Amino acid sequence: MGKGLLRTEVLAILLLAGVACAQPPLPAAQTPTAAAGQPPGPTPASTIPAFDTDRVMATIRFLAGEIGPRPAGSEASRRAAEHLVAQLRVLGYRAETQPFTFREYVDRGSELRVVGGRPVSANTLRDSPAGSVRGLLAAAGLGRPEDVAAADLRGKVALVQRGAITFREKVRNAAAAGAVGVVVYNNQPGNFRGTLGEPGPVPAVSISQEDGTALAEQLKSDRLEVELAVRAEVRQVADQNVVAVRPGTSGRVVIIGGHYDSVPDGPGANDNASGTAISLELARILAASGYPHELRVILFGAEENGLIGSAEYVRTLDEETKRRVIAMLNLDMVGVGERLRLGGSLELVNLAVELAANLGLRPERLSSDQAGGSDHVNFLRENIPALFFWRPDDPAYHTASDRPENVEPARVEEVGRLAMAVLEALARR
């Protein structure tokens, strides 16, 4: 545990969780700041700004309203990143973009048709190669080695049931036995969407349990020829994180952040201009607070493509830096809906729940199997303590209706004040 703060510093930090004050919303900082890259010093309490919800809402309006949808690799994503870098530099942070590239799989749909019969609704198994094949359909159980060995799959399309082994193993086993395509049918009602996890050897799709069972029954008495088509492409995408650092004096590191990208069809006001804007506001407050720990504000790209930006950032951290991080606060979708959920490291969740009660909030705890959908997960995988803030009840999630006017200022302020309370507690460590 680190030494406690000076009395003047504690008084200053206690003001940080106050109600919003009326200040010009943009630019993001009009308060005294240290030169970029210089350690902060104690600041008189009267000069420390309170959490300003108006500024947060102005940032949300700029990102989701003026810029709009910000999918990874787009000009809008680049513009948003440049804006965020500029704002963080004004605040006195050493800020820059961290470029990276990734492989993007673009699914353009799949088709399965029984020759001379009806089409069957099919979903692409992600990472299936594109292509069209035609051949006899052959049942191959669960697609295990013993199942494909018992079936003659040479030049045929394998029909296998979901379960027991991964989709990747099923497709690999069938292809190794000579299959030119694979159809996986569900082991419960309806269809599903799955992934191979790596480029597959032959076109592969999923179908519903109902369709799969019907085809399997027909195969017991009839020969069925099918046509299978997968339309997809793979491309390299260049994107970037925003990385800002402000030195501290304690030797410890606190990371604040969230993803700033959006899905292609949505402006991304709640998901996740809300978390980005709160992170920027926290950075503004902490820049004036004499905060003892090194602060890193990381705004991630390509979260919607599979947590790619945060994975890239964590990959670049050396072991010594990982050991110095005492908390990573991830804010994602925090501006819509009454329910607030917290997940991540047990100690941090317990701390946040206790502090929330002091603020009149009653957040729910995320179970471990529900806490894997955002950027904090990549930190947890490296044993870096992390705390996830999330509101689950947004009817506009991933739609064109995720607009600034739907974000609720009161919900934004609740999360901002709670995050500040957590940061204040961490300052004593």
C-alpha positions in Angstrom: 0.0 0.0 0.0 1.2 3.5 -0.9 1.5 6.4 1.5 -1.6 8.5 2.0 -2.2 11.9 0.4 -1.5 15.2 2.0 -4.5 16.7 3.7 -4.9 19.4 1.0 -4.8 16.7 -1.7 -7.5 14.6 0.0 -9.7 17.7 0.4 -9.2 18.4 -3.3 -10.1 14.9 -4.4 -13.2 14.8 -2.2 -14.6 17.6 -4.4 -14.2 15.5 -7.6 -17.4 13.5 -7.1 -19.6 16.6 -6.9 -22.6 17.5 -9.1 -22.1 18.9 -12.6 -21.2 22.6 -12.9 -22.0 24.9 -15.8 -18.9 25.3 -17.9 -18.4 25.5 -21.7 -18.7 22.0 -23.0 -15.9 22.1 -25.6 -13.0 22.4 -25.7 -12.6 19.7 -23.1 -10.3 21.6 -20.8 -10.1 25.3 -19.8 -8.4 24.7 -16.4 -4.8 25.1 -15.6 -2.7 22.0 -16.7 0.8 20.9 -16.3 3.0 20.7 -19.3 2.6 17.4 -21.3 4.7 14.7 -19.7 5.4 16.5 -16.5 4.3 15.0 -13.1 1.3 16.8 -11.6 1.6 18.7 -8.3 -1.0 19.4 -5.6 -3.7 21.9 -6.8 -5.7 24.2 -4.5 -9.2 22.7 -3.9 -10.9 25.8 -5.2 -9.4 25.3 -8.7 -10.4 21.6 -9.1 -13.4 21.2 -11.4 -16.4 19.0 -10.5 -17.7 16.3 -12.8 -19.5 18.2 -15.6 -22.2 16.3 -17.3 -22.8 19.0 -19.8 -19.2 18.5 -21.1 -19.8 14.8 -21.4 -23.0 15.3 -23.3 -21.3 17.7 -25.7 -18.6 15.1 -26.4 -21.3 12.5 -27.1 -23.0 14.9 -29.5 -19.8 15.5 -31.3 -18.7 11.9 -31.7 -22.1 10.4 -32.4 -23.9 13.4 -33.9 -21.3 15.3 -35.9 -19.0 12.4 -36.8 -21.6 9.6 -36.6 -20.9 5.9 -37.2 -17.2 5.1 -36.5 -16.5 1.6 -37.6 -12.9 0.4 -37.4 -10.8 1.4 -40.4 -13.1 4.2 -41.5 -12.3 7.8 -42.0 -14.8 8.6 -39.2 -12.8 6.4 -36.9 -9.6 8.3 -37.8 -11.3 11.6 -37.3 -12.6 10.6 -33.9 -9.2 9.4 -32.8 -7.5 12.7 -33.9 -10.1 14.7 -32.0 -9.6 12.7 -28.8 -5.8 13.0 -29.0 -6.1 16.7 -29.4 -8.4 17.0 -26.4 -6.1 14.9 -24.2 -3.1 17.0 -25.2 -4.9 20.2 -24.2 -5.4 18.5 -20.8 -1.7 18.0 -20.4 -1.5 14.4 -21.3 1.2 12.9 -23.6 -1.3 11.6 -26.2 -0.9 9.8 -29.5 -2.6 7.2 -31.6 -1.4 3.6 -31.5 -1.8 2.1 -35.0 -2.6 -1.6 -35.6 -3.9 -3.8 -38.4 -6.2 -6.8 -38.2 -7.8 -9.4 -40.4 -11.5 -8.8 -40.9 -13.9 -11.5 -42.0 -16.8 -10.1 -44.0 -19.8 -12.4 -44.2 -22.0 -11.7 -47.3 -24.4 -14.6 -46.7 -24.7 -18.3 -47.4 -27.1 -20.6 -49.3 -27.9 -24.3 -49.0 -30.3 -25.9 -51.5 -31.3 -29.5 -52.1 -31.0 -30.0 -55.8 -34.5 -30.5 -57.2 -35.9 -29.5 -53.8 -36.3 -26.6 -51.4 -33.7 -24.1 -50.2 -32.6 -24.5 -46.5 -31.9 -21.4 -44.4 -28.2 -21.3 -43.6 -25.8 -19.2 -41.6 -22.1 -18.9 -42.5 -19.7 -20.4 -39.9 -17.4 -17.5 -39.5 -13.9 -18.1 -41.0 -15.3 -20.4 -43.6 -13.7 -19.9 -46.9 -15.8 -18.5 -49.7 -16.9 -20.9 -52.5 -19.6 -22.9 -54.1 -19.7 -26.7 -54.0 -22.1 -29.4 -55.2 -22.2 -33.0 -54.0 -24.1 -35.7 -52.3 -25.1 -35.1 -48.7 -23.7 -37.6 -46.2 -24.5 -37.9 -42.5 -21.4 -38.0 -40.3 -22.7 -38.0 -36.7 -21.0 -35.5 -34.5 -18.1 -35.1 -36.9 -15.6 -36.8 -34.5 -12.8 -38.8 -36.1 -14.7 -42.1 -35.6 -17.8 -40.6 -37.1 -16.2 -39.4 -40.3 -14.2 -42.6 -40.6 -17.5 -44.6 -40.7 -19.0 -42.4 -43.4 -17.8 -42.2 -47.1 -17.3 -38.4 -47.4 -15.1 -38.3 -50.5 -16.4 -35.5 -52.7 -19.5 -35.2 -50.6 -21.0 -32.5 -48.3 -20.9 -33.7 -44.7 -24.0 -33.3 -42.4 -22.9 -33.2 -38.8 -24.7 -32.4 -35.6 -23.5 -29.7 -33.1 -22.0 -30.9 -29.9 -19.1 -32.8 -28.3 -16.3 -31.1 -30.2 -15.7 -27.6 -31.6 -16.9 -26.5 -35.0 -13.3 -26.2 -36.1 -12.6 -29.8 -35.3 -15.8 -31.0 -37.0 -14.9 -29.2 -40.2 -11.2 -30.2 -40.1 -12.2 -33.9 -39.6 -14.7 -33.9 -42.4 -12.3 -32.2 -44.8 -9.5 -34.6 -43.9 -11.9 -37.4 -44.8 -12.5 -35.9 -48.3 -15.6 -33.7 -47.7 -15.9 -30.7 -50.0 -18.3 -28.9 -47.6 -19.8 -29.1 -44.2 -23.3 -28.5 -42.8 -23.6 -28.3 -39.0 -27.2 -28.6 -37.6 -28.1 -27.4 -34.2 -28.7 -29.7 -31.2 -31.5 -27.5 -29.9 -34.4 -25.7 -31.7 -33.6 -23.0 -34.2 -30.4 -22.0 -35.9 -27.2 -20.5 -34.5 -24.2 -18.5 -35.5 -20.8 -20.0 -34.8 -17.1 -19.4 -35.7 -14.3 -21.7 -36.6 -11.7 -19.5 -34.9 -9.3 -19.8 -37.8 -9.5 -20.0 -41.7 -11.3 -23.2 -42.5 -10.5 -25.8 -45.2 -13.9 -26.0 -46.9 -17.1 -24.0 -47.1 -19.1 -24.5 -43.9 -22.5 -23.4 -42.7 -25.0 -23.9 -39.8 -28.7 -24.8 -40.1 -31.5 -25.3 -37.6 -32.2 -28.4 -35.6 -35.5 -28.8 -37.4 -33.9 -28.7 -40.9 -31.0 -30.9 -40.0 -33.1 -33.6 -38.4 -35.4 -33.6 -41.5 -32.4 -34.0 -43.8 -30.9 -36.7 -41.7 -34.2 -38.6 -41.8 -34.4 -38.3 -45.6 -30.9 -39.6 -46.0 -32.0 -42.9 -44.4 -34.0 -43.7 -47.5 -33.0 -41.2 -50.2 -29.9 -39.8 -52.0 -29.8 -36.1 -51.6 -27.6 -33.8 -53.7 -27.0 -30.3 -52.4 -25.5 -27.0 -53.5 -23.7 -25.1 -50.8 -22.5 -21.5 -51.4 -20.6 -19.2 -49.0 -20.1 -15.6 -49.9 -17.4 -14.0 -47.8 -14.2 -12.0 -48.1 -11.2 -11.4 -45.9 -9.4 -8.0 -45.8 -6.7 -6.3 -43.8 -8.0 -3.3 -41.8 -5.9 -0.5 -40.4 -7.2 1.2 -37.2 -5.9 2.8 -34.1 -6.2 3.2 -30.3 -5.8 6.5 -28.5 -3.2 6.3 -25.8 -2.6 9.2 -23.3 -0.3 9.2 -20.3 0.2 11.6 -17.4 3.0 10.7 -15.0 2.5 10.2 -11.3 4.6 10.0 -8.2 3.5 6.7 -6.5 5.0 4.2 -9.0 1.5 2.8 -9.6 -0.6 3.0 -12.7 -4.4 3.5 -13.1 -6.0 3.1 -16.5 -9.3 4.6 -17.5 -10.9 3.9 -20.9 -13.5 2.4 -23.2 -13.9 1.9 -26.9 -14.7 4.8 -29.2 -15.6 2.8 -32.3 -19.2 1.9 -33.3 -20.9 -0.6 -35.5 -21.2 0.5 -39.2 -24.9 1.1 -39.1 -25.2 3.0 -35.7 -24.0 6.4 -34.6 -22.8 4.8 -31.3 -24.0 7.4 -28.9 -24.5 5.1 -25.9 -22.3 2.3 -27.4 -19.8 3.8 -26.8 -19.5 7.6 -27.1 -20.9 7.5 -23.5 -18.0 5.6 -22.0 -15.5 7.5 -24.1 -16.9 10.9 -23.1 -16.9 10.0 -19.4 -13.3 8.8 -19.7 -12.4 12.2 -21.2 -14.1 14.0 -18.4 -12.4 12.0 -15.8 -9.1 12.7 -17.5 -9.9 16.5 -17.3 -10.7 16.3 -13.6 -7.7 14.2 -12.6 -5.3 16.4 -14.6 -6.1 19.1 -12.0 -6.2 17.0 -8.9 -2.6 16.2 -8.0 -3.5 12.5 -8.5 -0.6 10.4 -7.1 -0.7 7.5 -9.6 0.4 7.5 -13.2 -2.8 8.0 -15.3 -3.3 6.3 -18.6 -6.4 7.1 -20.7 -6.8 4.4 -23.4 -9.6 4.7 -25.9 -9.8 1.5 -27.9 -10.5 1.0 -31.6 -12.1 -2.1 -33.2 -13.9 -3.3 -30.1 -16.9 -4.1 -32.2 -14.7 -6.4 -34.3 -13.8 -8.6 -31.4 -11.9 -6.5 -28.7 -9.1 -6.1 -31.1 -7.8 -2.7 -30.0 -7.5 -3.6 -26.4 -5.8 -6.9 -27.2 -3.2 -4.9 -29.2 -2.7 -2.5 -26.4 -2.3 -5.2 -23.7 0.1 -7.1 -26.0 2.5 -4.1 -26.0 2.7 -3.9 -22.2 5.9 -5.2 -20.6 5.7 -7.3 -17.5 7.0 -4.5 -15.2 4.2 -2.2 -16.4 1.6 -4.9 -15.9 2.7 -5.4 -12.3 2.3 -1.6 -11.7 -1.3 -1.4 -12.8 -3.6 -1.4 -9.8 -6.8 -0.9 -11.7 -8.2 -0.6 -15.2 -11.7 1.1 -15.3 -13.7 0.1 -18.5 -16.8 2.2 -19.3 -19.0 0.7 -22.0 -22.7 1.6 -22.7 -23.3 3.6 -19.5 -25.8 6.3 -20.6 -29.1 4.5 -21.1 -31.3 2.5 -18.7 -31.8 2.4 -15.0 -29.9 -0.8 -14.3 -26.1 -0.5 -13.7 -24.0 -3.6 -13.7 -20.4 -4.0 -12.5 -18.0 -6.8 -13.4 -14.3 -7.8 -13.3 -11.9 -8.3 -10.5 -13.7 -9.2 -7.2 -11.8 -6.7 -5.1 -12.6 -3.8 -7.4 -16.3 -4.9 -7.8 -16.6 -5.1 -4.0 -15.1 -1.6 -3.6 -17.4 -0.1 -6.3 -20.5 -1.7 -4.8 -19.7 -0.3 -1.4 -19.0 3.2 -2.8 -22.2 3.1 -4.9 -24.3 2.6 -1.8 -22.8 5.8 -0.4 -24.1 7.5 -3.6 -27.5 6.0 -3.4 -26.9 3.6 -6.2 -27.7 -0.2 -6.2 -25.6 -1.7 -9.0 -25.9 -5.4 -9.9 -22.9 -7.7 -9.9 -22.1 -9.5 -13.2 -21.6 -13.2 -13.0 -18.3 -14.4 -14.4 -20.0 -15.9 -17.5 -21.6 -12.5 -18.3 -18.5 -10.3 -17.9 -16.7 -11.2 -21.2 -18.1 -8.8 -23.7 -15.9 -5.7 -23.5 -12.3 -4.5 -23.4 -11.5 -5.1 -19.8 -11.4 -8.9 -20.5 -8.0 -8.5 -22.3 -6.6 -7.0 -19.1 -8.1 -9.7 -16.9 -6.4 -12.3 -19.0 -3.1 -10.8 -18.1 -3.9 -10.7 -14.4 -4.4 -6.9 -14.5 -7.1 -5.8 -12.1 -10.1 -4.4 -14.0 -13.6 -3.0 -13.3 -16.4 -3.0 -15.9 -19.2 -0.4 -15.8 -22.2 -1.4 -18.1 -25.9 -0.7 -18.4 -27.7 -3.6 -20.2 -31.1 -2.1 -21.1 -30.6 -0.1 -24.3 -33.4 -0.7 -26.9 -31.3 1.0 -29.6 -28.3 -1.2 -29.1 -26.4 -1.6 -32.4 -29.0 0.2 -34.4 -29.3 3.5 -36.2 -31.4 4.8 -33.2 -28.4 4.9 -30.9 -28.3 8.6 -31.1 -27.2 11.4 -28.7 -30.8 12.4 -27.8 -31.4 9.0 -26.3 -28.5 9.2 -23.8 -29.7 10.1 -20.4 -27.6 12.8 -18.6 -28.7 11.6 -15.2 -27.4 8.1 -16.0 -24.1 9.5 -17.3 -23.6 11.5 -14.1 -24.3 8.5 -11.9 -21.6 6.5 -13.5 -19.2 9.5 -13.6 -19.6 10.1 -9.9 -19.2 6.4 -9.1 -16.1 6.1 -11.2 -14.6 9.2 -9.4 -15.4 7.7 -6.0 -13.5 4.6 -7.1 -10.6 6.6 -8.4 -10.5 8.6 -5.1 -10.3 5.4 -3.1 -7.5 4.1 -5.4 -5.6 7.3 -4.7 -5.0 6.1 -1.2 -3.3 2.9 -2.3 
